[in-house]
Amino acid sequence: MCKRVALFLMLIFMTALPIAEEVKSYEDLVTKPVAERQVMPAAQWGLVGDGLEGVTNSNSPHAGVLVNTGTIEPLEFRQNVIIPIDEWGYLFVIFLVVIFFVINGAVKIEAGFSGVKILRWPVSSRIIHWGLAASFLILALTGLSIMIGRYVIRPYLSPETWGSYMQFCDLSHNFTAPFFVIFWSLAIVKWMHHQFPKKHDWEWIKSAGGFINFKGRKAVHPPAGFSNAGEKILYWFILVAGVGIITSGVILLFQNLDPTRDFTVIALIVHGLFALTLMILIIGHVSMAVFLVEGGFETMQTGYCDENWAKQHHNLWYDELVEKDEIKYKS
């Protein structure tokens, strides 16, 4: 009995050996019968490991490549640097904002609310602002879910629910992206003429915008036009970050442009870095408007600001309106 088993195993080995030796190309793999291919895993995986492309129903470029043979360093950088920052960076920024608010407090309107409202943001500006804010919020939430959801969300969901949620995030992210591009472009064009540096901007920067109130230091409100120096800096960061996000996003979304694997990975890294930068900036922007500046949020909510608020925070803009007799009061 033992001799028969040994003879049977020897015959199988002798049959498989020449088959494996004959496998020298991808054509050998796809033309040989399945039964023969199943007895040559080492040769098959050797070819796959070399980056040979197989057969798939997907029409995307490189979809048939089972193993990515490109450089691994960018992916390791994303895994070891970008993702950990995404996990904790936002919480840290929010923590800093809370600490600053507790120690410093909000910037009050020194003369108090006058009750007189003047137009600051027309309807078109508010539509652009809130359209950009809504599209960015959807992209941020879905993007974060895709990037770090496996660590903070997946453990609490069933595999089926997790799969459905990821599909929802992917579709929502891709569907919302064009709206972000449209509103971002409109915002950049519409508000650019307010964002160029002026001499008085340096005074605003040196005095930290008049926001520092603690340690016995009384806030001194520096001169500012329609946009102060902080808003101008934010604008140019949003412009640069937007270019990076949109350019890399186009590469990732439209794979029919046939980018190489390494180029796609670089686009993924760039997309994540600029998105990270933009989200941190927006957290600061929202915190300033809602919590740190009295009367700031209502200016974009209603389009009108209190007259004393305008005199205190954007005095040069207010003086210009008075000089040109262009103030539009809320009736």
C-alpha positions in Angstrom: 0.0 0.0 0.0 2.8 2.4 0.9 4.6 1.7 -2.3 1.4 2.5 -4.3 1.0 5.8 -2.5 4.7 6.7 -3.1 4.4 5.8 -6.7 1.3 7.9 -7.1 2.9 11.0 -5.5 6.0 10.5 -7.7 3.9 10.5 -10.8 2.1 13.7 -9.8 5.5 15.4 -9.1 7.0 14.3 -12.4 3.9 15.5 -14.2 3.8 18.9 -12.5 7.6 19.6 -12.9 7.7 19.9 -16.7 4.5 22.0 -16.7 6.1 24.5 -14.3 9.2 24.6 -16.4 7.2 25.3 -19.5 5.5 28.4 -17.9 7.6 31.3 -19.2 5.1 34.0 -20.1 1.7 35.3 -19.4 0.4 33.6 -22.5 1.4 30.2 -21.0 -0.8 31.0 -17.9 -3.9 32.0 -19.8 -3.7 29.3 -22.5 -3.0 26.3 -20.3 -6.0 24.4 -18.9 -7.0 25.4 -15.4 -6.2 22.0 -14.0 -2.6 22.4 -15.2 -2.3 26.0 -13.9 -3.4 25.0 -10.4 -0.4 22.7 -9.9 2.2 25.5 -10.6 1.6 28.2 -8.0 5.2 29.2 -7.7 5.6 30.0 -11.4 2.2 31.7 -11.5 2.9 33.9 -8.5 6.4 34.7 -9.9 4.9 36.1 -13.1 2.2 38.0 -11.1 4.9 39.4 -8.9 6.7 40.8 -11.9 3.7 43.0 -12.6 2.2 41.1 -15.6 -1.3 42.1 -16.4 -4.1 39.6 -16.4 -7.7 39.6 -17.5 -10.5 41.6 -15.8 -13.9 43.0 -16.6 -12.8 46.4 -15.5 -11.9 48.9 -18.3 -9.7 51.0 -16.0 -6.0 51.3 -16.9 -3.8 48.8 -15.0 -6.9 47.1 -13.5 -5.5 43.7 -14.6 -2.3 44.1 -12.6 -2.8 42.1 -9.4 0.5 43.2 -7.7 1.7 46.8 -7.8 5.4 46.7 -8.5 5.9 50.5 -8.1 7.8 52.2 -5.4 6.3 51.6 -1.9 7.8 54.7 -0.1 4.9 57.1 -0.9 2.4 54.6 0.4 4.4 54.1 3.6 4.5 57.9 4.1 0.8 58.1 3.7 0.3 55.2 6.2 2.8 56.3 8.7 2.5 60.1 8.6 -0.6 61.4 6.9 -3.1 59.0 8.3 -1.9 59.4 12.0 -2.1 63.2 11.6 -5.6 62.9 10.1 -6.6 60.8 13.2 -5.4 63.3 15.8 -4.5 66.5 14.0 -8.0 67.9 13.9 -8.7 67.1 17.5 -5.5 68.8 18.5 -6.4 72.0 16.5 -9.9 72.0 18.1 -8.3 71.6 21.5 -6.0 74.6 20.9 -9.0 76.7 19.8 -10.8 75.8 23.0 -7.8 76.6 25.2 -7.3 80.0 23.5 -11.0 80.8 23.9 -11.0 79.9 27.6 -7.9 81.9 28.3 -8.4 84.8 25.9 -12.2 85.0 25.5 -14.1 86.4 22.6 -13.3 89.7 21.0 -16.2 92.0 22.0 -17.6 95.0 20.2 -16.1 97.7 22.4 -18.9 100.2 21.7 -21.6 97.6 21.9 -24.1 96.7 19.3 -25.5 99.8 17.6 -28.6 98.1 16.2 -27.8 99.6 12.8 -27.1 97.0 10.1 -25.1 97.7 7.0 -24.7 95.4 4.0 -21.4 93.5 3.8 -22.2 90.4 1.8 -24.8 90.5 -1.0 -26.9 87.5 -1.9 -24.4 86.3 -4.6 -21.5 86.2 -2.1 -23.6 84.3 0.4 -24.6 81.7 -2.1 -21.0 81.2 -3.1 -19.8 81.0 0.5 -22.4 78.5 1.7 -22.2 76.5 -1.5 -18.5 76.2 -1.0 -18.9 75.4 2.7 -21.5 72.7 2.1 -19.6 70.9 -0.6 -16.4 71.1 1.4 -18.1 69.7 4.5 -19.4 66.7 2.5 -16.0 66.1 0.9 -14.2 66.4 4.3 -16.5 64.0 6.1 -16.5 61.4 3.3 -12.8 61.8 2.6 -11.9 61.3 6.3 -14.2 58.3 6.4 -12.4 56.7 3.5 -9.0 57.5 4.9 -9.3 56.7 8.6 -12.7 55.2 8.8 -11.2 51.7 9.0 -9.7 52.6 12.3 -12.4 54.6 14.0 -15.7 53.5 12.4 -15.3 50.0 11.0 -14.9 48.3 14.4 -18.4 49.3 15.3 -20.1 48.2 12.1 -20.9 44.9 10.5 -19.0 44.0 7.3 -22.1 44.5 5.2 -22.9 47.9 6.8 -19.3 49.0 6.5 -19.2 48.1 2.8 -22.4 50.0 2.1 -21.1 53.0 4.0 -17.8 53.0 2.1 -19.8 52.8 -1.2 -21.9 55.7 -0.1 -18.8 57.8 0.9 -17.1 57.0 -2.4 -20.2 58.0 -4.5 -20.9 61.1 -2.4 -17.3 62.2 -2.6 -17.1 61.9 -6.4 -20.5 63.4 -7.0 -19.8 66.5 -4.7 -16.4 67.2 -6.1 -17.6 69.1 -9.2 -19.8 71.4 -7.1 -16.7 72.2 -4.9 -14.7 73.0 -8.0 -17.5 75.4 -9.2 -18.0 77.2 -5.9 -14.2 77.4 -5.2 -13.6 78.9 -8.6 -16.4 81.5 -8.2 -15.1 82.4 -4.7 -11.5 82.8 -5.9 -12.5 85.1 -8.8 -15.2 87.1 -7.0 -13.1 88.0 -3.9 -9.6 88.2 -5.4 -9.6 92.0 -5.8 -9.9 92.4 -2.0 -6.9 90.1 -1.2 -3.8 91.9 -2.4 -1.4 93.1 0.4 -1.5 96.7 1.6 0.9 98.6 3.9 -1.6 98.5 6.8 -1.7 94.7 6.7 1.7 94.6 8.4 0.2 96.6 11.3 -2.6 94.0 11.6 -0.1 91.1 11.7 2.2 92.8 14.3 -0.8 93.3 16.6 -2.2 89.8 16.0 -5.3 91.4 14.6 -6.2 92.8 18.0 -7.3 89.4 19.3 -4.9 89.0 22.2 -6.5 90.0 25.5 -4.8 87.9 28.2 -1.8 88.6 30.4 -2.8 92.2 31.0 -2.6 93.0 27.4 -5.5 95.0 26.0 -6.5 94.2 22.4 -5.6 97.0 20.0 -7.6 96.8 16.8 -5.4 97.6 13.8 -6.6 99.2 10.6 -8.2 96.9 8.0 -10.0 97.2 4.7 -12.7 94.9 3.4 -10.4 92.0 4.2 -7.9 92.1 7.0 -4.5 90.5 6.8 -5.6 87.2 8.3 -8.4 86.8 5.8 -6.0 87.6 3.0 -3.6 84.9 4.2 -6.5 82.4 4.5 -7.6 83.3 0.9 -4.2 82.6 -0.6 -3.9 79.4 1.3 -7.3 78.3 0.1 -6.3 79.2 -3.5 -3.1 77.1 -3.4 -4.7 74.2 -1.5 -7.6 74.2 -3.9 -5.3 74.0 -6.9 -3.5 71.0 -5.3 -6.7 69.2 -4.3 -8.5 69.7 -7.6 -5.5 68.8 -9.7 -4.7 65.6 -7.8 -8.4 64.8 -7.6 -8.8 64.9 -11.3 -5.9 62.4 -11.7 -7.5 60.1 -9.1 -11.0 60.4 -10.4 -10.3 60.1 -14.2 -8.2 57.0 -14.4 -8.8 56.9 -18.1 -6.1 59.6 -18.4 -3.9 56.5 -18.0 -1.5 57.8 -15.2 1.2 55.4 -14.1 0.9 53.6 -10.8 3.6 55.7 -9.2 2.1 59.0 -10.5 -1.3 57.9 -9.1 0.2 57.3 -5.7 1.9 60.7 -5.7 -1.5 62.3 -6.6 -3.0 60.4 -3.6 -0.3 61.8 -1.3 -0.8 65.4 -2.6 -4.5 65.1 -2.3 -4.3 64.1 1.3 -1.8 66.7 2.3 -3.6 69.6 0.7 -7.0 68.4 2.1 -5.4 68.1 5.6 -4.1 71.7 5.3 -7.4 73.1 4.1 -9.4 71.3 6.8 -7.2 72.7 9.5 -7.5 76.2 8.0 -11.3 75.9 7.9 -11.5 74.8 11.5 -9.6 78.0 12.4 -11.8 80.1 10.2 -15.1 78.7 11.5 -13.8 79.1 15.1 -13.0 82.7 14.6 -16.3 83.5 13.0 -18.5 81.6 15.4 -16.8 81.8 18.8 -13.9 84.3 18.8 -15.4 87.4 17.2 -18.6 88.8 18.5 -21.0 89.5 15.7 -18.9 87.8 13.1 -21.1 84.8 12.2 -24.2 86.9 11.5 -22.4 88.9 8.8 -22.4 85.9 6.5 -25.6 84.5 7.9 -27.7 87.5 7.1 -25.3 89.5 4.8 -25.5 92.5 7.2 -23.0 93.5 9.9 -23.5 95.9 12.9 -22.2 99.3 12.1 -20.0 99.4 15.3 -18.6 96.0 14.2 -17.6 97.4 10.9 -16.0 100.5 12.5 -14.0 98.3 14.8 -12.8 95.4 12.6 -12.8 96.9 9.1 -12.6 100.6 9.7 -10.9 101.5 6.4 -13.6 99.7 4.4 -16.3 101.5 6.5 -14.6 104.9 5.9 -14.4 104.2 2.2 -18.2 103.5 2.1 -18.9 106.7 4.0 -16.7 108.7 1.7 -18.3 107.3 -1.4 -21.8 107.4 0.1 -22.2 103.7 -0.7 -23.5 102.4 2.7 -26.6 100.3 2.3 -28.6 100.1 5.5 -31.0 97.3 6.4 -34.5 98.7 6.3 
